[in-house]
Amino acid sequence: MATIEFRNVTRHFPGTHRAAVEHLNLPIEDGEFVVLVGPSGCGKSTSLRMLSGLELVDSGEILIDGKDISRARPSERDVAMVFQNYALYPHMTVADNMGFHLRIAKRPKSEIRQKVEIAAEKLGLTPFLDRYPRNLSGGQRQRVAMGRAIVRTPKVYLFDEPLSNLDAKLRVQMRGEIKKLQGELGTTTVYVTHDQIEAMTMADRIAVMSEGKLEQYGTPTELYDRPVNTFVAGFIGSPGMNFIEGAIDADGGHFHNDAGLRLALDGTFTPGRKVTIGIRPEHLRLAEDGFGANVDLVEPTGAEEMIVFDIPGGQATASLRERNNLRKGQKVGLTAAPGHVHVFCGENGNRLEGRT
């Protein structure tokens, strides 16, 4: 196990105007499962590749257990990486794939066999050790790739979007298996994904990135309940947070927009200030005395209903547990659950805290 720290790390690719990763500062604790998440091109995979040694660091330092490994060769870093495309050798059996790096390191055959068998048992691969990758399913191939990393017993595991090639049902199964396995091994793990559901369900802490910069770093609950800006608020959560632009009333305790919508806020804010409020779908509720809304779309999902409403100044999605038999065009009243209206600066999108 190991601690990891990115200290002011920057990577700039030739011929590009914006840095792929810019001044990244990210501490990772011993045994922690940290997920780097963000849209394509945000710098998450580049950060992982710099940690693995597959990408150069232009400036700053990357430390493992307090030692600067920024210029070290990949083989000198004691990390093991699991790739999106599995990277298995098609002419080798499962057992040979899993033990490949140990053979390269000239470890005794008995040790290789023992470590492969232990890893195979953990991953449910024992019956498949003599098979070739072409005879395996996608999920089994991913387990083989994980097994190849496990047998090396490295300080750090690195996962680069390992589940993106799997179907939805198998992704759910595999993310549970990876999280359980990491908990058993206790090895520090850095995991990259563009899927915020994977991040929320697997991580001890999540690093949300955008355009090469770290937007917020915290537990899944912290990011969901107190996003630092509209980017994080909109990226974390499915379906996404509803945003409504407007301003603070003269009393400082209410929000309004030009279309006539008015909502009470938690705390008081600067009167007249341009703001954007955010409300998560599950925090919108039907209320006779709420603001007026028209049903635009009803999507039953079984356990709940997703309703898209036309509201004053735009649209909003509500996630309702009750089956209300709402119909398109029906007029209802909506309100937000107390304590769940997020307020962001209308100019830069940063979170605002009201005075109590």
C-alpha positions in Angstrom: 0.0 0.0 0.0 1.1 3.6 -0.5 0.3 7.3 -0.4 0.2 9.3 -3.6 0.5 13.0 -4.1 0.3 15.1 -7.2 2.0 18.4 -6.5 1.3 21.2 -8.9 1.5 18.8 -11.9 1.1 20.2 -15.4 1.2 18.4 -18.8 1.0 20.3 -22.0 0.9 18.5 -25.4 2.8 20.2 -28.3 0.6 22.1 -30.7 -2.3 22.7 -28.2 -3.2 25.9 -26.6 -4.6 24.5 -23.4 -2.8 22.3 -20.9 -4.1 18.7 -20.8 -3.5 18.9 -17.0 -2.9 22.2 -15.2 -1.4 22.6 -11.7 -3.0 19.5 -10.4 -2.7 19.1 -6.6 -4.2 15.8 -5.4 -3.3 13.9 -2.2 -4.4 10.2 -2.0 -4.2 8.4 1.3 -2.8 4.9 1.9 -5.4 2.2 0.9 -7.8 4.8 -0.5 -10.0 4.2 -3.6 -9.9 7.4 -5.6 -11.8 8.0 -8.8 -10.9 10.6 -11.4 -14.1 11.6 -13.3 -15.0 14.1 -15.9 -16.0 14.5 -19.5 -13.8 13.4 -22.4 -10.7 15.5 -22.7 -10.8 16.7 -19.1 -7.3 15.4 -18.3 -8.2 12.4 -16.1 -6.5 9.7 -18.3 -3.5 11.9 -18.8 -3.2 12.2 -15.0 -3.3 8.5 -14.6 -0.8 7.9 -17.4 1.6 10.4 -15.8 1.3 8.5 -12.5 2.0 5.2 -14.3 5.0 6.7 -16.2 3.4 6.3 -19.7 3.1 10.1 -20.0 5.7 12.8 -19.2 5.3 15.4 -16.5 6.2 18.9 -17.8 6.3 20.5 -14.3 5.5 19.6 -10.8 6.0 16.4 -8.9 4.3 13.0 -8.4 5.1 11.3 -5.2 4.5 7.7 -4.0 5.2 7.2 -0.3 6.9 10.6 -0.3 9.4 9.7 -3.0 9.3 11.8 -6.3 8.8 9.3 -9.1 8.0 11.9 -11.8 11.1 10.9 -13.8 11.3 7.3 -12.9 10.7 4.5 -15.5 7.3 2.8 -15.4 9.0 -0.4 -14.2 10.5 1.4 -11.2 7.2 2.8 -9.8 5.7 -0.5 -8.5 2.3 0.2 -10.0 0.0 -2.1 -12.0 -2.4 -0.8 -14.6 -5.6 -2.3 -16.0 -6.5 -1.0 -19.4 -9.8 -0.4 -21.1 -9.1 -2.9 -23.9 -7.7 -5.6 -21.5 -4.4 -5.8 -23.3 -4.3 -9.6 -23.1 -1.9 -11.8 -25.2 -4.2 -13.9 -27.5 -1.7 -16.7 -27.9 -1.3 -17.2 -24.1 -3.7 -19.0 -21.7 -5.4 -17.3 -18.8 -2.7 -18.6 -16.4 0.1 -17.5 -18.7 -1.4 -14.0 -19.1 -1.8 -13.6 -15.4 1.7 -14.8 -14.6 3.5 -13.0 -17.5 5.1 -10.1 -15.6 6.3 -12.5 -12.9 8.0 -14.7 -15.5 9.6 -11.6 -17.0 10.9 -10.8 -13.5 12.3 -14.3 -13.4 10.3 -15.3 -10.3 10.3 -19.1 -9.4 7.7 -21.2 -11.2 6.3 -22.4 -7.9 5.7 -18.8 -6.7 4.1 -17.8 -10.0 1.8 -20.8 -9.9 0.8 -20.1 -6.3 0.1 -16.4 -6.9 -1.9 -17.1 -10.1 -4.0 -19.7 -8.4 -4.7 -17.4 -5.4 -5.7 -14.5 -7.7 -7.8 -16.8 -9.9 -9.7 -18.0 -6.9 -10.4 -14.5 -5.8 -11.7 -13.6 -9.3 -13.6 -16.8 -10.0 -11.2 -17.7 -12.8 -10.0 -21.1 -11.6 -12.0 -23.1 -14.2 -10.7 -21.0 -17.0 -6.9 -21.0 -16.3 -6.2 -23.2 -19.4 -8.4 -21.3 -21.8 -7.4 -18.6 -24.2 -8.8 -15.0 -24.3 -10.8 -15.7 -27.4 -12.8 -18.3 -25.5 -13.8 -15.8 -22.7 -16.6 -13.3 -22.3 -15.8 -9.6 -21.9 -16.3 -9.8 -18.2 -14.0 -12.8 -17.9 -11.3 -11.0 -19.9 -11.5 -8.0 -17.6 -11.1 -10.3 -14.6 -8.0 -11.8 -16.3 -6.6 -8.3 -16.8 -7.3 -7.6 -13.1 -5.7 -10.9 -12.1 -2.5 -10.0 -14.0 -2.3 -6.8 -11.9 -3.1 -8.6 -8.6 -0.4 -11.2 -8.9 2.3 -8.5 -9.0 1.2 -7.2 -5.5 2.1 -3.6 -6.4 1.9 -0.6 -4.2 -0.8 1.0 -6.4 -3.5 -0.3 -8.8 -4.4 2.0 -11.7 -7.7 1.4 -13.7 -8.2 3.3 -17.0 -12.0 3.1 -17.8 -11.9 -0.7 -17.4 -15.7 -1.2 -17.8 -16.5 0.9 -20.8 -16.5 -2.0 -23.2 -19.0 -4.0 -21.1 -22.8 -4.0 -21.4 -24.8 -2.1 -18.7 -25.7 -5.1 -16.6 -22.2 -6.5 -16.5 -20.8 -3.0 -15.7 -22.9 -3.0 -12.6 -21.7 -6.4 -11.6 -18.1 -5.7 -12.2 -18.0 -2.4 -10.4 -19.2 -4.2 -7.3 -16.6 -6.9 -7.7 -13.8 -4.4 -8.2 -14.8 -2.4 -5.1 -15.1 -5.5 -3.0 -11.8 -6.8 -4.2 -10.0 -3.5 -3.5 -11.5 -3.6 0.0 -10.1 -7.1 0.6 -6.6 -6.2 -0.8 -6.4 -2.8 0.8 -4.2 -1.5 -2.0 -4.3 2.2 -2.9 -6.3 2.4 -6.1 -6.7 5.2 -8.7 -9.6 4.6 -11.1 -10.5 6.7 -14.2 -14.0 6.9 -15.6 -16.3 9.3 -17.5 -19.3 7.6 -15.8 -20.3 9.5 -12.6 -22.5 6.6 -11.4 -19.3 4.4 -11.3 -17.6 7.2 -9.4 -20.4 7.6 -6.9 -20.8 3.9 -6.2 -17.1 2.9 -6.0 -15.0 5.8 -4.6 -13.9 6.7 -1.2 -13.1 10.1 -2.7 -13.8 11.6 -6.1 -11.8 14.1 -8.1 -14.0 15.9 -10.6 -12.0 17.4 -13.5 -12.8 19.8 -16.3 -10.5 21.2 -19.0 -7.4 19.9 -17.3 -8.3 21.4 -13.9 -9.5 19.9 -10.6 -12.9 21.3 -9.9 -13.7 19.5 -6.6 -12.2 16.7 -4.5 -14.2 15.0 -1.8 -16.4 12.1 -0.8 -19.4 11.2 -3.0 -21.7 12.6 -0.4 -19.8 15.9 -0.2 -19.9 16.3 -4.0 -23.6 15.5 -4.2 -24.8 17.6 -1.3 -22.5 20.6 -1.6 -21.1 21.0 -5.1 -18.7 23.9 -5.3 -19.9 25.1 -8.7 -22.5 24.5 -11.4 -20.1 22.2 -13.3 -19.8 19.8 -10.5 -23.5 20.2 -9.6 -24.5 19.4 -13.2 -22.0 16.5 -13.7 -22.7 14.6 -10.5 -26.1 13.1 -10.2 -28.4 11.3 -12.6 -30.6 12.7 -13.9 -28.8 16.0 -13.6 -29.6 19.0 -11.4 -32.1 21.5 -12.6 -30.8 25.0 -13.1 -32.9 28.2 -13.2 -31.4 31.7 -13.7 -32.7 34.7 -12.0 -31.9 37.1 -9.1 -32.2 37.6 -5.3 -35.3 39.4 -4.1 -35.1 42.7 -2.3 -35.7 40.8 1.0 -32.6 38.7 0.4 -34.4 35.5 1.2 -36.2 34.6 -2.0 -35.2 33.9 -5.6 -37.2 35.1 -8.6 -36.9 35.2 -12.4 -38.4 37.4 -15.1 -41.1 34.7 -15.9 -42.6 35.1 -12.4 -41.2 32.1 -10.6 -40.4 32.8 -6.9 -38.8 30.4 -4.3 -37.8 30.7 -0.7 -34.1 30.2 0.0 -32.2 28.9 3.0 -30.5 32.0 4.5 -30.2 35.5 3.1 -28.2 36.7 0.1 -27.2 40.0 -1.4 -30.5 41.6 -2.8 -30.5 42.0 -6.5 -27.6 39.7 -7.2 -27.7 37.6 -10.3 -27.7 34.0 -9.4 -28.5 30.5 -10.7 -30.4 28.1 -8.4 -30.0 24.4 -8.6 -32.6 21.8 -7.5 -32.0 18.0 -7.8 -34.9 16.1 -9.4 -35.7 14.2 -6.2 -36.1 17.4 -4.3 -38.9 18.8 -6.5 -42.4 18.0 -5.0 -46.0 18.4 -6.0 -47.6 21.1 -3.9 -51.0 22.9 -4.4 -49.5 26.2 -3.2 -46.3 25.8 -5.3 -45.3 27.6 -8.5 -47.2 26.7 -11.6 -45.9 23.9 -13.9 -47.2 22.0 -16.9 -46.5 18.3 -17.5 -44.5 17.9 -20.7 -43.3 14.3 -20.5 -43.9 11.3 -18.2 -41.3 8.5 -18.0 -42.3 5.6 -15.7 -39.2 3.6 -14.6 -41.0 1.2 -12.2 -39.7 2.4 -8.8 -40.3 6.0 -9.7 -41.6 8.4 -12.3 -39.4 10.9 -14.1 -41.6 13.9 -15.0 -40.4 16.8 -17.2 -42.3 20.0 -16.4 -42.6 23.3 -18.3 -42.0 25.9 -15.6 -41.8 29.7 -15.6 -38.6 30.4 -17.5 -37.7 26.9 -18.7 -38.0 23.2 -17.9 -37.3 21.0 -14.9 -37.2 17.3 -14.3 -38.7 15.8 -11.1 -38.1 12.3 -9.8 -41.3 11.3 -8.0 -41.6 8.1 -5.9 -45.4 8.2 -5.9 -47.4 7.3 -8.9 -49.5 10.4 -9.5 -51.1 9.4 -12.9 -50.0 12.7 -14.4 -50.7 13.3 -18.0 -49.0 15.5 -20.7 -50.5 19.1 -20.5 -51.8 18.7 -17.0 -51.2 21.8 -14.7 -49.8 21.3 -11.2 -48.0 23.1 -8.5 -44.3 22.4 -7.7 -42.1 23.3 -4.8 -38.6 22.5 -3.6 -37.9 20.5 -0.5 -36.6 22.8 2.3 -32.9 22.9 2.6 -32.3 21.7 -0.9 -32.1 24.8 -3.1 -28.5 25.4 -4.1 -27.5 28.9 -5.0 -24.6 29.7 -7.4 -23.1 33.0 -8.6 -24.7 34.0 -11.9 -21.4 35.2 -13.3 -18.8 32.5 -12.4 -21.0 29.6 -11.3 -19.4 29.3 -7.9 -21.4 28.2 -4.9 -22.8 30.9 -2.7 -23.6 30.5 1.0 -26.4 32.4 2.6 -26.2 34.1 5.9 -28.4 32.5 8.6 
